[in-house]
Amino acid sequence: MELSRRTFHALAGTAALGFALTGSGSPTSANPARTVPTGPPPPVPGADGRRHEVGFDRYSLLVDGRRLVLWSGELHPFRLPSPSLWRDMLEKMRAHGYNAVSVYVAWNYHSPAPGRYDFTGVRDLDLFLRMAAETGLYVILRPGPYINAEVDAGGFPGWLTATEGTARTSDPTYLRYVDEWLSAVNAIVAKRLFTRGTGTVLLYQIENEYDAHVDEPTGRAYMSYLYEKVRADGIDVPLFHNDKGRNGYWVPGSFGTGGEKGRWLYGFDGYPEPDEVPPDWGHFGTGGAKGGATASPRTPGFLPEFGGGWFDPWGGSWFDGKGYAEARRTRDAAYERRFHLTNLANGITLHNVYMTYGGTSWGWLPAPVVYTSYDYGAAFDEARNATPKLAPMHQMGQLLRYVPDLARLNRAKAVRAADERIKVYHLANPDTGAHFYVLRNDSDEAVSSTLPDAGIDVPVRVPARDAKLIAAGLKLGKRTLVHATVQPMLSLTAGRQDIAVFAGRRGDLAQVVLDCADEPTPMRLDAEPAWAYNLGKLYVTAPLGAGGLSRVRVEGDGVDTPMLLLFADDATALRLWPYETPSGPLLVYGPALLRSATLRGSTVHLTGDTTGQTGLEVWGPRGITHVTWNGRPVPTRISASGSLLALRPLAGVTAPALPALDGWRRRTENPEAEPGFDDSGWTRADRKTSFSTTPVPDGQPVLFADDYGFHYGDVWYRGEWTDANGLESVSLDYSTGTQGLLMAWLDGEPLGTHRMPVPDRDRARQGTWTAKATFALPKDLRKRFREDRRERGDRHVLSVLVRRMQHDMDGKALDTHKAARGLTAVTFEGAAPKVTWRIQGASAPDPVRGPMNNGGLHGEREGWHLPEYDDGDWQDAELPRADRRQGVTWYRTDFRLDVEPGVDASIGLVLDDDPKRAYRVQIFLNGWNMGQYINDVGPQHTFVLPNGILRTRGANTLALAVLSDGTTPSGPGDVRLTLLGAAAGGVPVTPV
């Protein structure tokens, strides 16, 4: 919600109240000499050049002796291949209340070959870590070596699939490669550690959901090796592992750490289904090794991954073909509140949401279990737009930052609601006396109830399948909150007043009760609130969402600092932006996003985004008299609430016009299918043994693509023989990831296409698919084999194209990533030719885009996907097409965009066609492989084109490689650009 015109002209305000409760020590282990009391949280982190200490106790992390509740979101830089946009997402996360970002580092993304590691360009890990520090976010670093993450081979590089040694064990061959990888990563990370003051890397994960060999020497030796290797590389922050579930695996003391104690955290992952009753994984649970946080009672509750959505497989079986929109609907803001608040009540103070921004599994990055989009139904969608799911994350993140009482809570006396459909969790801070109640309604209808055990005698409303947190006895600046019926969002002091924000669902009637020894003089600054004073208590009520932000100013009660109470519904709260400056906190209301605030003299310089026309209000430190917005002065006046109120609205954004995609050029390929094609430069496929988990058939050569160095994308085979009289059919065994396929030609004649089935819900997680494709020779070809032997020189060529898709992950540590890709065996009926095989896949890895960009199609090897390729001799073409041939056809066009400077436009490519048409498309934008579209499978039809790869002011080249089986018209049909979001503001984008 933008500021309404009535609110824009209101006399209102908000500020920034800081807590200074009690001092704290600076322990460096999990067992400090004395308990660290509640106090102000550590300041916003950065590369400040100072040494820092990071420890923990059973309640929370301890940063320089101050308690920190970690509120983190997962973001994968490799799923956003435009470094400028990393800053965009980091700033958005920071503004919405996250204080940390969790990042996987994918081995396969950085290593095209053993001993070769690339951390440049879109793979610049150091740049990302610097940006995180500049943004003020802690970093949870997760470099594996195995990461899972729904990426090819679980993050293992393609070349590792063809090596000796059992992965994820103490096998010395495997560990030799692990050493290379960790040495390369840690050389970068060691320079960005928060402990050294040179970055903000706060925690470091070893391995990922490792539940194999837990009680075996090889597993314990493996974990010990990784621990000691990381320490030897200079990584001195606390280390952790994420248990796949509540198993109690790898708790402190379960493996050797080289004698080091008190620097290892136990964490566990949780992905509950939306229809589940939120489980108790801590204070209120059953306890013990499988009790979640209770498995490690001396370390704080830690969820390295909590489901902020879920992935979707080819065909969309998880969400009934509705895609990630359905993931977001079923795991919405109410889901987030129910589960996150339950976790908080259970003592979990290290919390990471997987995913917070999902992004795109571009190129050949996705694992078999997912298609190109990795939107995940996350709080930020794939196009970088904030979604309504952000409301609870925004509110809880600000609350945990500005209300330090939540960092040290004990389970308190049981409290029941008058209506027992509401479950109540009661917690209290032993230092401050503040009480918190998490109220959860698991029923299918809204419930209003009093809490007589807590002295709350007015009804508190909890919507159906939702939850809320309310507080009592909480210090709000110089006053004390008796209780409230809605959730506090933040409390700070700005200028000469304390400010407290309360937020809830639209239509809720909020009641806030303050202790006031003397009768105050409240000032109602908006029409909606009401107040009453009785027996030393001030009762303030306000309906949420009735007109934007509602304000009440309290003074005259004997306290020398006025208080401003602000009431907001979810949409309004998403326009409230606290920000900490060296001169003190400030609060901004109005724009769609606040990116930064800098104080110079009497002027506060704000940067951020607007989507529609909006007002602007700023409450800040004393002495601020002027405001700029994105570099331009904003005329203001001082409101009765102490804010600087803009005299005219900030402008919104004008949606940019997008061109139609026309002027297509077309060219067919697959000359590899022709008998006279020169394959002399191809690799001979004549190996006899393999390290693959797929057996090599007796009497046949190894045909597995990985054994010949072809790890990503399509692969071609050509088998040549003589004397094949009587040949009736050819059988091709092959192994691929999900939705793999095979096409075959004999002496240039199509034999047909075979494709793997679309996975249903039961097989959605299957990572390797195998099949035998048997092709009977057409009658005319059989006749030719019998009659044209002399004319054809007795030479025959079988050409096979395999779309291998991706490697399986290795989640159970069974080397499943080594399952073969490509052909595995070839047999003949009616003849027994002696075949000589050659194989060809992708050429040398793209030096800019990396090894996962290209496959082995002829057009890719010839550079047809690149913008500089000269397609002047290609045929003109119109879309939609209705071609019918087995093989590959390319389409190219150019288009120009002219998005105004200062406008962040997120643009996508849409492909639509009759779903009965069986074809698939590899999409290349300016040479970057942006993903794969399968017309008759889906569910994805829209592909995000990230700015930086997309030139929003200039020329672009789009190339489509269409692979069709010839059984139906192949398209493409409707191909168009679409605007996925736009904002005035954004960040400067450098072309990739």
N, C-alpha and C positions, 0 to 999 in steps of 0.2 A: 504494500500500500504506500503510495506517495503521500506527502502531506496534503491534507485537504485545504481548500482555500480558507475555511474558518480557522483551522489550526494554524495555518501559515501566518495569519494576522493576530494570533493569540498572544497574550502576554504570559510567557512560560519559561521554564528553565530546567536544566539538569546539570549535575556536576560530577566530581570525582572524589569519593570519600576513601581515605586510606586508613588501614588498620595499623596500629602500633601496640600490640598486646603485650607480649613478654619476650624476653631475649631467648637466644638459642645457642647451642654449642655447634661444633663443626666436626662431627664424627666422620670417619672414613671407612667404617666397616658396618656390618649389619647389626652389631651389638655395641652401641655407644655406651660410654661409661655411665651416662645418666640420660634419663628420658628427655627428649627435646620437646619443650612445650609448644603450644600453638603460638604462632607469631606471624608477622607479615611474610608473604611468599618471597622467593628470590626475585630480583628485578628481571625485566625482559632480557633474555640472553643475547649475546653477540660476541664477536671476536674482539674482546676488549683488552687483550694483551696481559691479562691478569691470570694467575694460577687459581684454579677452583678445585674444591673438594666435592666429590659425589659419593654419598653413602646411602644407607637406608636402615630402617627398623621395620617392625611388623606393621606399622601404620602406612608409611609413605616413603618416597625418596627424600633424601636430605641433601640439599644443594647449599654448600657453604653454611651448613648448620640450620638452614631454613627448610621447612616442609614444602614439598611440591607435589601437587596432584597432577599427574601427567594425563593430558587430554589430547590425544594424538589422532591423526588421520593418515591413512595409507595412500600414497601416491607413487607411481612408478615412472621415473623420468623416461625410461625406454618406451613407454606407451604414449608419450607425447613428444614426438621427434622434432621439436622446435624449441631450443633453449630459451628464447625470449618468453615463451608461454609458460615455462617453469616458474618464472617470477610472477606471472599473472596468477597462477594457481596458488602459489605460496602466499601471496598477499591476500588472496580471497580467504584462504584457510585461517590465516592469522586474524583477519578482521572478524571472522565468524566464531571466534572463541577458542580455536585450537592453539595450543602452545607447543605442539611438537608435530613433526612429520615423520612417518615411518617409510623407509624405502628399501626395496629389494635391489640388489645389484646382480644382474644376470650374467653369468659367466659366458654363455653363448653369444651374448650381444657384443662382448668386448674381445673375443678370441676367435679369429678365423682359422688358427692352426696352433699346434703346440709351440709354446715359447713366444707366440706373437700376441700382444695385448695392445688394444687401441682405446685410449681414453681422450680422444679428440672429438671435436665437432659435436654431434648429437650424443656422443658417448662421454662427454666431459664431466666426469664425476666431481672433480674438484670445483668446477664452475657451479654445479648444483649445490654443493656443500657451502660454498661462499654465499650464494644467493639465500640459502636458508638462514645463515648467520646474519646477513644484512636485513632479512625480513623479521628477525627476532623469534625464530622457531628453533627449538631443540630438534635434534635428529636422532632417530632410532635407526641404526644401520644394520642391514640384513644381507650379507654377501654370501650366504650359503656355507659351503660350496653348492649344496642342493637347495633350491628355493621353492620348487613346485610351481605356484603362482599361475597355473594354467598357461604356461609357456612351453615351447618346444623342449622336450626332454627334461622338463622340470628345471630348466636353466643350464643343464650340462651342455657344453659345446658339441656340435655335430661330430667333430673329430674324435671325441671321447667314446662315441659309440663303437668305434672300430679299434679300440685299444685293449690290450690285455689288462687284467686286474679287475677285481670286484669292487664296484663303486659303493660308497657309503659304509666302508669297513676299514679295518687297519691294514688292508692289502698294500704292500709297499709301492707297487706300481701306481696304483690309484693315488696314494698319498704324495708321490713325487709330483704328479700333475697338480694336486691340491696345493702343494707348497708354492708352485709357480703362480697359481691364481691368487692365493691369499697374499703372497709377497707383493704382487702388482697392486692389489686393492689397498692393502694396508700402508703401502708407501704414500698413498694419497690421503687415506683416512687419518694417519698419525699426525699430519699437518693441520688437521681440522678438529682436533679434540677439544672439548669444552674445558677439560682439566688443564690444558696448556694455555687457554685463553686465545687460541688461534682459530677457533671455530666453535660449533655448537653440537658436535657429536657427543651424545650423553650416554647412550647405551649401545651395545654391540651384540648381535645375535650370532651364535654358532649353530650350524645345521638348521634343519627345519622339520618340525613334526616327525622327529626320528623315533619311531616305535619299534624298530627292528633291533634284534640283538641286545635288548635292554639288559637282560640278566646274563649276558655272555661276555667272556673276556674280549672278544673282537669289538663289541659295541662300546664297552667301557674304555678300551684302549683307544678307539677312534675318537671318542669325545675328549679324552685326556689329551690326545695329540693336538686336536684343534684348539683346545684351551691354551695349551702351552705355546703353540705356534703363534697364536694371536698375541699373547703376552710378549713373546720374544720379539715380535714386530713393533713393539712400543705402544700397543693399545692398552691404556691403563684405566679406562672407564669400566663400570660394572658390566659383566657378561651375562647372557641368559640364553635359554632355549625355549621354544614354544611347544609344549606337549600337545599332541594332536587332539586330545580331549582331557577329561578329568581322570587321568590314570596314575598320577603321582610319579611319572617317569622323569628322571634326571633332576630330582630335587637336590639341594645342597648335600654334599657328602656321598652321593651315589657313584661318583667317579673321581679319579685323581685330578687335582688341580695344581700339582707341583708344590704342594705345601701351603699355597695361598688359601686363606679362609676369609669368609665374609664379603666376597666380591662376586658371588654368583646368585642370580635371581631365578626362581622358578616361575614360569608362566605357562598358561594353558589357553587353547583356542576354544571359541564357542560360536556355533552357528545354529541357534535354535530356529525351528520352523515358526512362522507367524501364528499358527493356530495353537501352539504350545502355551501352557501356563509357564510364565518365566520361572526358571529353576533358581534355587538358592545355592550359590556356589561360594559360600563363605560363612559369615557370622550366623546366619539363620539356617544353614544346611546341616546335613547329617555328620559332617566332619570326616576326617580320615584321609587316606591316600587318594580316594576317588571323590573327595569333597571339594575339589577346586582349590581355592585359596588356602584351605585348611591343610592341604598336603604339605605345605611348607610354612609352619606357624611363625617362624622367625623372620620371614620376608613379607613384604606387602603383597596384597592381592594384585595379580598382574594378568591382564588379558592382552597378549600381544596381537591377537586377532579376534575381533568380535564382528559378526556379520552385519555389515551395513547394506547388504543386498545379497545377490547370489548370481552365479554365472549361468549362462544359457547355452545349450548344445545346438549343433546343427539340427534343423527341423523344429527347434523351439519346444521340445517336449516338456521342459520344466514348467513353462508358463503358457501351455496350450496354444502355442504359435503366436502369442501376443507380444513376445519379446520383452525387452527390459522395461517397457512402460508398465507391464504387469508386475515385474519384480519391484518396481518403485511403489506401485499401488498396494501390494500386499505387505511390504516392509516400509510403511509410511511413517509419518511423524509420531503417530500414536504407538506404533510398534517400537520406535526408538525410545520413547519415554518409558514404556512398560519395562523394557529389558535393561536399558541403561540405568534407570533409577533403581531397579532391583539389584543390579550389580553394585551400584554405589552403596546401597544399604548393606550389602554383604561384605563391605570392606575392601572392595576393589578400587584402588586409587591410581593404578597404572592401566590406562585404558586406551586401546588403539582400535579404530574403526576401519575394517577392511571391507570394501574400499570406501574412501571418501571422494576420490576422483578416480574412476576406472580407466578412462582413456580408450586407446585403440591398439589392438594387437595387429599392427600393420605388417605387411610383407608375409614372411613365413614364420613369424613369431608365435602365433597361437598354438597351444597344445591341441591334440585331437578333440578334446572335450568342448572346445569353444569355437565360435566363428570369429570374424574380424572384430566386431565391436566388443569392447570389454566395459561397456557402460555400467553394468553391474547393478543397475537400479540405485546408484550411489547418490549421496546428497548433492554433489555436483554432477551434472550429466556429461556425456561424452563431448558435447560442444562447449563445455566450460560454463554452463549456466547454473546459477543457484536454483535449487528446487525447494518446494515447501518443506521437504524433509529436513532442511537445515534449521528450522525453527527450534526444535529441542536441543540440537547440538550447539547452536548459537547461545541459547539461554543458559544451558548448563556450563558451557565453556566460560562464559563471562562470570557466572556464579562461582565456579571453582577458582577463578583467578582473583576475584575481589572479596570473597568471603572465606578467609583461611580456616575458619572453624571446621570446615568439611575435610581437612587433611588429617584430622585425628579424632575418630569417632569410635565409641564403644556401643555395643548393643545395650539398650536400656530396658527399663521395666516394660513389660508387655502392655500394650494399649489396644483396646478394641473399639471399632466403630459401632455406633448404635445400629447401623444396618450392616450385618455381617457379610454382605456381598462385597464389601470393601475390606481388603486385607491391609493391615497396618504394620509397617516396620518402624520401630522407634529407636533412635540413636541419639547419643548425647556426647558433647565434647567435655572431657574431664577438666580442662583448663578454663574454659570460658563459661561453662554452664549452659551453652546454647543447646537446644533440642531440635531435632529434625524428624519429620514423619513422612515416610513414603507411603502414599495411599494408592492402592492398585485395584482396579475394577476389572476382573476377568469375565464379567457377564456381558451379555449382548445388549444391555440397555443402560442408559445413564443412571447413576445412583447419586443421591444427595443424602448426606448423613452428618450428624454431629459426632464429636469425639469427646464424650463426657469424661473419659479417663484422663484426657489431656487438658480439660478445662475449656474446651472449645464448644460453646453451646449454640453456635450458628451453623447451619448446614454447609458442608463443603461438597461441592459437586465434582464428581469424577465421571467423564464421559465413558461410554461403552468401550471396553477393551482398551483402556487408557490408564494413565497414572499421573500423579502430580506429587511434588515435594512441597511441604509447607514447613515453616520454621516457627520457633517460639523461644523467647529469652535470648534473642540474637541482638548483639550490639550493632546499631546502625549509626556510625559516627558517634555523636555524644548522646544519643538516645537509645532506648532499648525497645525492641519489638516484643510486645506481649505475645502476639500470634498474628498470623495472616491466613486467609483462606485461599490464597494463590501463591505461586512460587516467587520467591525473591530472585531477581536476575542479576543485580549488582548493587554495590553500595560503595560510594567513594565521596571524596571531598574535593570540590572544585571551587576555587576562589574563596568566597566567604561563606559557603553553605555546604551542608551535607546533602547528598542526593541518594535516594534509594529508588530502584526500579522494580516493579512487580509485573509479572507477565502471566498470561494464561490464554485459554481458548476464547474465541470471540463469543460474546454473549454471557460469559461468566460474570457474576456479580462479585467483585473483589471486596473483601473487608480487611483492613489493616488496623491493628490496635496498637497504639504506642503508649508507653508509660510517660505520663506528664504530671509531675507533682503539683505544678501550678496550672491553672486553666490557661490554655494557649489561645492565640488569636489566629486561627487558620484562615487562609485566603484561598478561595476557590478560583482558580485561574481559567477553568473551562466549565462548561455548563453541566457536565454529567455528574461529577462527584458530589457527595454530601458528607456531612460530618456531625458528630455529636460528642459532648464531653460529659463523663460521669465517673465520680469516685476515683479521680486520679488517672483516668484512662481516656485517651482520645480515639474515637472510633471514626474511621474514614471509609466510605464505601464509594465504589465507582464501577459502572458497567464497562466491560472491556470491549473495545472495538467500535464504540458508538460514534466516535468522531476522530479517530486517530489516537493521538496521545492525550491523556487526561492528566492534569497537574493540580496539585494542592501544595501550598506553601504553609509551613508550620513555624510559628515564632511566638514570643511572648510568654513562654512557659517556664521562664527562669533559666533557660539554656541560652548562652550568648551566641550560639551558631544556629542560624535558621536551617530548617530542613525542607527539601523539596521532594515530594512524593510523586512519582510518575507511574502511570498505569497504562499497560499496552497489551493488546492481543498479539497473537503470533506474528501476523503480517506487519504490525506496527513495530514490534520488537526487532524485526529484521531490518529496520531502518534506524536503529539506535547503535551508535558506534563509540565505545570507549576507546581511548588511546592514551598511552603513557608517554610523557615527554620529560626531559630533564628538569623542567620547571614544575612538574606535577601533572596529574591526569586531566584529561578533558573529555567531554562527551559531545558527540555530534548527532543530530537528528535530521533525517530527510532523505539524503541520497541513497541510491541503490547499493553503494559500496564506498567505504572510506579506506583508501590505500595508505595514506601517510598524513602526518601532521607535524609541522616543523614550526617552532616559535623563533622568530627573529625580531627583537625589540618588542614593539607593541602589536605586531602582526602575527597571526597564525595562518600559515600557508597549508592549505588542504589539497590533497589530490584524491581523486576517486572517480566513480562512474555514476551516471544517471541513465535511466531508461526512458522515463517520462518526465514531464515538467514537474518540478518539486520545489518545496520550500527548503530552507536551511536554517538550522539553529545550532549555536555553539555555546557550550558552557566550558570555561577554561580557567586557567590560573589567573590570579589578579594581575591587572595591568594590560590585559589584552583588549585592544580597542578596534582592530581592523582584521579583516578576513580576506584571503584570496582563495579562489577555487580553480584548480588546474591552471594556475599562473595568472588568473584574471581577478582584479579587485571585485569584491562583492559589497555593495552598499548595505550597511546594517544600522540597527538601532538597538538600544539596550531595553530588554523587556523587564517587566516587573519581577520576573523570576531570576533575573541576573544573566540571562542569555544574551548573546549577540544574535539578533533576528534579522535575516535578510529582508530587504525592502522589496525585492522582486524575486520571482522564482528562478531557480537554475533551469537552463534549457534541457529538454530531453534530447532524444536521438532521432534523426531522420533515417528511416530504413533505406539502405542503398538499393538501387536498381540492379538487377542481375540480368545478364544477357542470355538470350536463347543459345543453345548449343547447336550450331549448324556448320555447314562447310566441311562435312566429313569426307575423309579420304579412306580408301579401303584397299587391302591387299591380303590375299590368301598365302598360307605358308605350308609347312610340313613337307619340304622336299626330301626329308629323311625317309619318307615312305616310298620314294621312287627307287626302282632297282638299280638305276645307274648313278645314284648319289655317291659322291666320293667320301667315304668314311675312314680313309686311311689315316687321318689324324686323330681318330678317336682312340680311346683306351681299350686295349684287349682285355676282355673279361675271361681270364683263364686261371684264376686262383683256385686252390684246392681246399683251403682251410679258412676259417673265419672265427673271430672272437664274438660273433653275434650269438644271442640266445636262440636264434632260429637254426635248426640243423641244416647242414648242407646235404642235399639229396645224394645218395650213392651214385657214383658214376657221372655226376654232373659238375660243371664248374660253379664257383661262387658267382652269383649274379646280383648280389645285394649291393645296392648303390653306394652305401656308406663305405664299403670296403675299397671302393675306387675313388674316394674323396669327394663324392657328390652327395652333399648332406641336406640340401634344401631345394624345394621346387621340383619341377618336372624332370624326368629322365627318359632318354631314348635308348633303345636297344636295336641293334641290327645283327641278325644271325644269318650266316651264309653257308650254303652247302651245295653239293652236286648229287645227282642220282637219287631222286626222290620219287621214282615211279610208284604208283599205287597209293600215294598219300591221300587220306580221306579227311582227316581233321587234325587240328592242333589244339593242345591243352596248355594253358598258361596259368601256373600257380603264381599268385602275387600276394604281397603283404603291404598294407598301407595304414595310414591313420584314418579317422572317420571321413567318410565321403570320398575316399580314393576311387580312382577308376583306371581303366586300361583300354587302349585302342590298338587294334592290330591290322596290318596290311601284309599281304603275301604277293610278292612280285608286283607291288604297286596297287593291287586290288584290295579294297576294304574287306576285312573279314568280319568286323563288327566291334562293338564296344561293350565292356562289362563294367558295372559300377557297384560299389558297396551299398548296402541298404541304408535307408535313413534310420538313425537310432530312435527307438522308442524310449520311454522313461526308464525301463529296466536296463537298457544297454547304453544309456547316455554317457556313462563313465568309461565305457570300453575304449581303450587307447590304441589297440592294434586289431585290425580286421584282416582276415585272410580268406581267400576264395580261389577256386579253380574256374577259369573261364575257358570253355571248350567251344571252338569254332569249327563247324563243318565247312569244308571247301565248297564254294559255289559250284554248280554243275559245269559252267564253262571253264572254271579254273581246273577242276579235276580232269576235264577233257583235255585241256592244254597240257597238263602234266603227263597225260598218256601219249598225246599225239605230237606235241611241239617240242619234244625233247631235243632233237637235233638243231632246230632253228634257234632255240633259246640258249644254246650252248651248255645245257645241263646245269646252269647256275641259277640258284634260287635265293631270294632274300626275304626273310621275315623281319618286318619292322614293327616295333612295339613302343608305344608312348605310354608311360605310367605317370599319372598324377599321384604322387606318393603321399601327399599331405604331410603331416608332421610326425615326429617321434613321440612315442608314448612317454609319459612321465614315469618316475620311479618311486612313487609314494610309499611302497612297501619294501624298498631296498632289495629288490629281486633282479636288478639289472634289466628291468623291462624296457628301458630306453634303448637297449641294444637289439630289440626285435628288428628283423630285417625290414627294409623298405625297398620296394621295386619288385622285379621278378625274383622268384625263388626256385622255380623249376619249369622246364618245358618238355613236354612229351608229345609224341606223334602216334597217330593210328594209321595203319596201312603202309607205313614205311619207317625206317630207322636211320635217318640221315645223320651224318657226323657234322655237327654244326660248329662253326667258328663264330664266337660272339665278340662284338664291340659295344661299348657303352659310352654315352655322352650326357653330361648334365650341365649345370651352370658353368660358365667360364670363370675366370679369376674373380674373387670377391670385389664388389664395387668399393673403391677406396674411400668414397664419401658416405655412401648409404649403408655399407656394411655387408657381411656375407649373407644376411637373411633377406636381402631385397630381391634378388634375381633367382630364377630357375633356369631350366635347360631348354626352353622353347627356342626355336630357330630365331624368331624375332628378337628375343632377349639377347641371344648370343651375338646378333648383328646390330644391336643398339636401337631397335625400332621403338623402344619405350622412352628413349632420351629426347629431350626437347630440341637438341641441336641436330637430330637426324634429318636428312633431306628427303622428304616424302613427295617431292614434286612430280615424280612419275607414277604415283599411286592413282587409282581410279577414283573419281568423284562418287559419292554415295549419299543416299537419303535414308533417314530413319523414319519409321521403323523398317527393319529388314525382315525377310522371311527366307533366308538361305536354308538350304538343306544339303549338307555335306558332312562327312566325317572328317574332323580335323580342326585346324586353327585358322581363324580369320582375324586380322587386325583392323581397327578403325582408329583414326587420329583426327583431332581437330584442335584449333587454337581459339582462345577467347581472351578478352581483355576485361579487367575490372578497374573501376575508378572509385573506390571507397574513399570518402573524405578523410583527410588526416585527422587524428583525434577520435576516430570512430573505430571501435572494436566490433567487427562483423564476423560472426562465425557462420561459415558457409558449408553446405553439404552437397553431395551428389546423389541424386535419386535415380534408381533404375526400376522401371515397372514394365511388366509384360504379361501376356496370358500365361498363367501358371502351368498350363499343359505343355508349354514349350521347354524342352530339355536342353539347356545349355548353361554354361558358367562363364564368368568374365573375371579376368585379372585387371584391376584398375590401376593405371599408372598416371600420376600427376607430376609433371615436370621431372619424370624419371623415377619418382618414388612409388613403390608398390604399396598402394593404400588399402589393398585387401581383395578378397574374393567374394563374388556374388554368384549364388546358384539359384537360378530363376525358379526352378520347380521344387526347391527344397525350402529356402528361406531360413529363418524369418526375416533376415536383414535386407532392407531395400535402400536405406539411407546411409551414406558413408561420409564421415566428417573429414573435411579437408583442412588440416591445421594451417593457420597463418604462419608465414615463414617459408613453408613449402608452397602454399598457395600465395601467389603475388596479388595482394588485394589492390595494389596500384600498379598495374602493368600486365604484361602478356603471360599467358599460361598455355601449356600443351597437355592435352588429355589424350591418353592412348588406352584403348580397350583391346585386350587379347581374348577373343571369344572362342571357347572350346565347345564343340557340339558333336553329338554322336550320329547325326544324319537321320535319326528316326522321326524327328519333328522339325518344323521350321525353327531356326535357331535365334533369330533376333540379331542385335538388340532391338528392344522396342522403344519405349519412351525414356530418354536420358536427359536429365535437366538439373540445373542448379537450384538450390533452395536455401533460404535464409533461416538459420537455426537460432539466431539470437543476435542482438546488437545493443551496444551501449556507447554513450559518449564518454570517452575516457580511455580505459585500457592502458596497456604498456607499449612502449616503442618496440617494434618487431623488426629484427634483423633477418634478412633472407637467409635461408639455410643453404 
